[in-house]
Structure formats: structure tokens, C-alpha cells
Amino acid sequence: MKKTTHILVTLTFAFSCFGLWAMLNVLGSLSAHGSQALPAFTALAISLRLWLLFLPIPAAAYCIYALVRPKLVEPSGTAFLTCSMSALCLVFFPVLLAMFLPCVVLLERALIK
């Protein structure tokens, strides 16, 4: 059961990182075709989007280590779940903010007119 937990947490973490990377990729391609400049934080997040693809590598390495190490003590899946989801939250909220900043700028411009 604990092996299944490690595998599911790793797959969830990797899929979430890939989804955040895809969202920033779409935002980057939309901004390239638009005439409006992006906010600085959004541009920074788009420029750092490649790191989201490397983020699941340590989680996958630990998952493999937990699956193949000798079974002297059974590893707890709770600590791995907590660490990986905390890291995901630390990445998710800045990406979410970067996604919504262009919407706020467009709303400001619409209300001023």
C-alpha cells in the first residue's frame, strides 16, 4: 500500500508540474501574439517555466529510492506526501498569480475607458 502511495503522489506531482508548465506556455504564446506588454512578474514566471519540468525529478528519484531500498523500516508515505504537496503549493500560487495579473491589467484598462 505504501508503494502505491509513493507512486500516486509522484505521478500527481509530476502531472501538476506539467500542467503549470503548459499554462505558462500558453500564456507565453498568447502574449507573443498580443500587442499589450505583460506585467513584470508574469514575464518572470514565463521565463522560468522550464524549471517546472525539472521539479518532479527529485520526487521521482525519492520514489524510486523508497521502492527499491531494503525493507528494514517501512517508509511512511505521509512525509513524502506532505513535502511534495507543500512544494507544489509553493510553486502553484505564484504561477496562479502570474496567470491572473494580465486579467487584472485588462480589467483596469476596460474600467478606465
MARROLO-152373 format. One record per residue (C-alpha): residue in three letters; x, y, z; residue number from 1. Coordinates in nm, 2 decimals. Layout:
residues N
<pt><res>ALA</res><c1>X</c1><c2>Y</c2><c3>Z</c3><n>NUM</n></pt>
...
This chain:
residues 113
<pt><res>MET</res><c1>0.00</c1><c2>0.00</c2><c3>0.00</c3><n>1</n></pt>
<pt><res>LYS</res><c1>0.28</c1><c2>0.24</c2><c3>0.08</c3><n>2</n></pt>
<pt><res>LYS</res><c1>0.44</c1><c2>0.17</c2><c3>-0.26</c3><n>3</n></pt>
<pt><res>THR</res><c1>0.12</c1><c2>0.27</c2><c3>-0.42</c3><n>4</n></pt>
<pt><res>THR</res><c1>0.10</c1><c2>0.59</c2><c3>-0.22</c3><n>5</n></pt>
<pt><res>HIS</res><c1>0.46</c1><c2>0.69</c2><c3>-0.33</c3><n>6</n></pt>
<pt><res>ILE</res><c1>0.38</c1><c2>0.62</c2><c3>-0.69</c3><n>7</n></pt>
<pt><res>LEU</res><c1>0.05</c1><c2>0.81</c2><c3>-0.69</c3><n>8</n></pt>
<pt><res>VAL</res><c1>0.20</c1><c2>1.11</c2><c3>-0.51</c3><n>9</n></pt>
<pt><res>THR</res><c1>0.49</c1><c2>1.12</c2><c3>-0.76</c3><n>10</n></pt>
<pt><res>LEU</res><c1>0.25</c1><c2>1.09</c2><c3>-1.06</c3><n>11</n></pt>
<pt><res>THR</res><c1>0.02</c1><c2>1.36</c2><c3>-0.92</c3><n>12</n></pt>
<pt><res>PHE</res><c1>0.31</c1><c2>1.59</c2><c3>-0.85</c3><n>13</n></pt>
<pt><res>ALA</res><c1>0.46</c1><c2>1.54</c2><c3>-1.20</c3><n>14</n></pt>
<pt><res>PHE</res><c1>0.13</c1><c2>1.59</c2><c3>-1.37</c3><n>15</n></pt>
<pt><res>SER</res><c1>0.06</c1><c2>1.90</c2><c3>-1.18</c3><n>16</n></pt>
<pt><res>CYS</res><c1>0.40</c1><c2>2.05</c2><c3>-1.26</c3><n>17</n></pt>
<pt><res>PHE</res><c1>0.35</c1><c2>1.96</c2><c3>-1.63</c3><n>18</n></pt>
<pt><res>GLY</res><c1>0.00</c1><c2>2.13</c2><c3>-1.62</c3><n>19</n></pt>
<pt><res>LEU</res><c1>0.15</c1><c2>2.45</c2><c3>-1.46</c3><n>20</n></pt>
<pt><res>TRP</res><c1>0.42</c1><c2>2.45</c2><c3>-1.73</c3><n>21</n></pt>
<pt><res>ALA</res><c1>0.16</c1><c2>2.41</c2><c3>-2.00</c3><n>22</n></pt>
<pt><res>MET</res><c1>-0.04</c1><c2>2.70</c2><c3>-1.86</c3><n>23</n></pt>
<pt><res>LEU</res><c1>0.26</c1><c2>2.93</c2><c3>-1.86</c3><n>24</n></pt>
<pt><res>ASN</res><c1>0.35</c1><c2>2.81</c2><c3>-2.21</c3><n>25</n></pt>
<pt><res>VAL</res><c1>0.00</c1><c2>2.90</c2><c3>-2.34</c3><n>26</n></pt>
<pt><res>LEU</res><c1>0.02</c1><c2>3.24</c2><c3>-2.17</c3><n>27</n></pt>
<pt><res>GLY</res><c1>0.36</c1><c2>3.30</c2><c3>-2.33</c3><n>28</n></pt>
<pt><res>SER</res><c1>0.24</c1><c2>3.21</c2><c3>-2.67</c3><n>29</n></pt>
<pt><res>LEU</res><c1>-0.07</c1><c2>3.44</c2><c3>-2.63</c3><n>30</n></pt>
<pt><res>SER</res><c1>0.14</c1><c2>3.73</c2><c3>-2.51</c3><n>31</n></pt>
<pt><res>ALA</res><c1>0.37</c1><c2>3.69</c2><c3>-2.81</c3><n>32</n></pt>
<pt><res>HIS</res><c1>0.07</c1><c2>3.75</c2><c3>-3.04</c3><n>33</n></pt>
<pt><res>GLY</res><c1>-0.08</c1><c2>4.03</c2><c3>-2.84</c3><n>34</n></pt>
<pt><res>SER</res><c1>0.01</c1><c2>4.40</c2><c3>-2.85</c3><n>35</n></pt>
<pt><res>GLN</res><c1>0.00</c1><c2>4.45</c2><c3>-2.47</c3><n>36</n></pt>
<pt><res>ALA</res><c1>0.31</c1><c2>4.41</c2><c3>-2.26</c3><n>37</n></pt>
<pt><res>LEU</res><c1>0.28</c1><c2>4.16</c2><c3>-1.98</c3><n>38</n></pt>
<pt><res>PRO</res><c1>0.33</c1><c2>4.26</c2><c3>-1.61</c3><n>39</n></pt>
<pt><res>ALA</res><c1>0.69</c1><c2>4.20</c2><c3>-1.49</c3><n>40</n></pt>
<pt><res>PHE</res><c1>0.60</c1><c2>3.92</c2><c3>-1.25</c3><n>41</n></pt>
<pt><res>THR</res><c1>0.42</c1><c2>3.73</c2><c3>-1.53</c3><n>42</n></pt>
<pt><res>ALA</res><c1>0.71</c1><c2>3.78</c2><c3>-1.77</c3><n>43</n></pt>
<pt><res>LEU</res><c1>0.94</c1><c2>3.65</c2><c3>-1.50</c3><n>44</n></pt>
<pt><res>ALA</res><c1>0.72</c1><c2>3.34</c2><c3>-1.44</c3><n>45</n></pt>
<pt><res>ILE</res><c1>0.71</c1><c2>3.27</c2><c3>-1.81</c3><n>46</n></pt>
<pt><res>SER</res><c1>1.09</c1><c2>3.30</c2><c3>-1.84</c3><n>47</n></pt>
<pt><res>LEU</res><c1>1.13</c1><c2>3.05</c2><c3>-1.55</c3><n>48</n></pt>
<pt><res>ARG</res><c1>0.87</c1><c2>2.80</c2><c3>-1.68</c3><n>49</n></pt>
<pt><res>LEU</res><c1>1.13</c1><c2>2.54</c2><c3>-1.79</c3><n>50</n></pt>
<pt><res>TRP</res><c1>1.22</c1><c2>2.48</c2><c3>-1.42</c3><n>51</n></pt>
<pt><res>LEU</res><c1>0.87</c1><c2>2.33</c2><c3>-1.37</c3><n>52</n></pt>
<pt><res>LEU</res><c1>0.98</c1><c2>2.04</c2><c3>-1.59</c3><n>53</n></pt>
<pt><res>PHE</res><c1>1.28</c1><c2>1.97</c2><c3>-1.37</c3><n>54</n></pt>
<pt><res>LEU</res><c1>1.09</c1><c2>1.99</c2><c3>-1.04</c3><n>55</n></pt>
<pt><res>PRO</res><c1>0.95</c1><c2>1.63</c2><c3>-1.05</c3><n>56</n></pt>
<pt><res>ILE</res><c1>1.29</c1><c2>1.48</c2><c3>-1.09</c3><n>57</n></pt>
<pt><res>PRO</res><c1>1.38</c1><c2>1.48</c2><c3>-0.72</c3><n>58</n></pt>
<pt><res>ALA</res><c1>1.04</c1><c2>1.34</c2><c3>-0.63</c3><n>59</n></pt>
<pt><res>ALA</res><c1>1.07</c1><c2>1.06</c2><c3>-0.88</c3><n>60</n></pt>
<pt><res>ALA</res><c1>1.42</c1><c2>0.98</c2><c3>-0.76</c3><n>61</n></pt>
<pt><res>TYR</res><c1>1.30</c1><c2>0.96</c2><c3>-0.40</c3><n>62</n></pt>
<pt><res>CYS</res><c1>1.01</c1><c2>0.74</c2><c3>-0.51</c3><n>63</n></pt>
<pt><res>ILE</res><c1>1.24</c1><c2>0.50</c2><c3>-0.68</c3><n>64</n></pt>
<pt><res>TYR</res><c1>1.47</c1><c2>0.50</c2><c3>-0.38</c3><n>65</n></pt>
<pt><res>ALA</res><c1>1.17</c1><c2>0.43</c2><c3>-0.15</c3><n>66</n></pt>
<pt><res>LEU</res><c1>1.06</c1><c2>0.14</c2><c3>-0.37</c3><n>67</n></pt>
<pt><res>VAL</res><c1>1.40</c1><c2>-0.04</c2><c3>-0.41</c3><n>68</n></pt>
<pt><res>ARG</res><c1>1.57</c1><c2>0.02</c2><c3>-0.07</c3><n>69</n></pt>
<pt><res>PRO</res><c1>1.59</c1><c2>-0.27</c2><c3>0.18</c3><n>70</n></pt>
<pt><res>LYS</res><c1>1.28</c1><c2>-0.31</c2><c3>0.39</c3><n>71</n></pt>
<pt><res>LEU</res><c1>1.44</c1><c2>-0.26</c2><c3>0.74</c3><n>72</n></pt>
<pt><res>VAL</res><c1>1.18</c1><c2>0.00</c2><c3>0.82</c3><n>73</n></pt>
<pt><res>GLU</res><c1>0.88</c1><c2>0.06</c2><c3>0.61</c3><n>74</n></pt>
<pt><res>PRO</res><c1>0.89</c1><c2>0.43</c2><c3>0.48</c3><n>75</n></pt>
<pt><res>SER</res><c1>0.59</c1><c2>0.64</c2><c3>0.57</c3><n>76</n></pt>
<pt><res>GLY</res><c1>0.40</c1><c2>0.78</c2><c3>0.27</c3><n>77</n></pt>
<pt><res>THR</res><c1>0.27</c1><c2>1.07</c2><c3>0.48</c3><n>78</n></pt>
<pt><res>ALA</res><c1>0.61</c1><c2>1.26</c2><c3>0.50</c3><n>79</n></pt>
<pt><res>PHE</res><c1>0.66</c1><c2>1.23</c2><c3>0.12</c3><n>80</n></pt>
<pt><res>LEU</res><c1>0.30</c1><c2>1.34</c2><c3>0.05</c3><n>81</n></pt>
<pt><res>THR</res><c1>0.34</c1><c2>1.64</c2><c3>0.28</c3><n>82</n></pt>
<pt><res>CYS</res><c1>0.68</c1><c2>1.75</c2><c3>0.13</c3><n>83</n></pt>
<pt><res>SER</res><c1>0.57</c1><c2>1.71</c2><c3>-0.23</c3><n>84</n></pt>
<pt><res>MET</res><c1>0.24</c1><c2>1.88</c2><c3>-0.19</c3><n>85</n></pt>
<pt><res>SER</res><c1>0.40</c1><c2>2.17</c2><c3>0.01</c3><n>86</n></pt>
<pt><res>ALA</res><c1>0.65</c1><c2>2.22</c2><c3>-0.28</c3><n>87</n></pt>
<pt><res>LEU</res><c1>0.36</c1><c2>2.21</c2><c3>-0.52</c3><n>88</n></pt>
<pt><res>CYS</res><c1>0.17</c1><c2>2.48</c2><c3>-0.33</c3><n>89</n></pt>
<pt><res>LEU</res><c1>0.48</c1><c2>2.70</c2><c3>-0.32</c3><n>90</n></pt>
<pt><res>VAL</res><c1>0.50</c1><c2>2.68</c2><c3>-0.70</c3><n>91</n></pt>
<pt><res>PHE</res><c1>0.13</c1><c2>2.68</c2><c3>-0.77</c3><n>92</n></pt>
<pt><res>PHE</res><c1>0.04</c1><c2>3.01</c2><c3>-0.61</c3><n>93</n></pt>
<pt><res>PRO</res><c1>0.30</c1><c2>3.22</c2><c3>-0.78</c3><n>94</n></pt>
<pt><res>VAL</res><c1>0.20</c1><c2>3.07</c2><c3>-1.12</c3><n>95</n></pt>
<pt><res>LEU</res><c1>-0.17</c1><c2>3.13</c2><c3>-1.04</c3><n>96</n></pt>
<pt><res>LEU</res><c1>-0.08</c1><c2>3.49</c2><c3>-0.96</c3><n>97</n></pt>
<pt><res>ALA</res><c1>0.12</c1><c2>3.52</c2><c3>-1.28</c3><n>98</n></pt>
<pt><res>MET</res><c1>-0.18</c1><c2>3.39</c2><c3>-1.47</c3><n>99</n></pt>
<pt><res>PHE</res><c1>-0.43</c1><c2>3.64</c2><c3>-1.32</c3><n>100</n></pt>
<pt><res>LEU</res><c1>-0.21</c1><c2>3.95</c2><c3>-1.34</c3><n>101</n></pt>
<pt><res>PRO</res><c1>-0.28</c1><c2>4.01</c2><c3>-1.71</c3><n>102</n></pt>
<pt><res>CYS</res><c1>-0.65</c1><c2>3.98</c2><c3>-1.64</c3><n>103</n></pt>
<pt><res>VAL</res><c1>-0.63</c1><c2>4.25</c2><c3>-1.38</c3><n>104</n></pt>
<pt><res>VAL</res><c1>-0.44</c1><c2>4.48</c2><c3>-1.61</c3><n>105</n></pt>
<pt><res>LEU</res><c1>-0.70</c1><c2>4.42</c2><c3>-1.89</c3><n>106</n></pt>
<pt><res>LEU</res><c1>-0.99</c1><c2>4.48</c2><c3>-1.64</c3><n>107</n></pt>
<pt><res>GLU</res><c1>-0.82</c1><c2>4.81</c2><c3>-1.52</c3><n>108</n></pt>
<pt><res>ARG</res><c1>-0.79</c1><c2>4.93</c2><c3>-1.88</c3><n>109</n></pt>
<pt><res>ALA</res><c1>-1.16</c1><c2>4.84</c2><c3>-1.95</c3><n>110</n></pt>
<pt><res>LEU</res><c1>-1.28</c1><c2>5.02</c2><c3>-1.65</c3><n>111</n></pt>
<pt><res>ILE</res><c1>-1.08</c1><c2>5.34</c2><c3>-1.73</c3><n>112</n></pt>
<pt><res>LYS</res><c1>-1.23</c1><c2>5.37</c2><c3>-2.08</c3><n>113</n></pt>
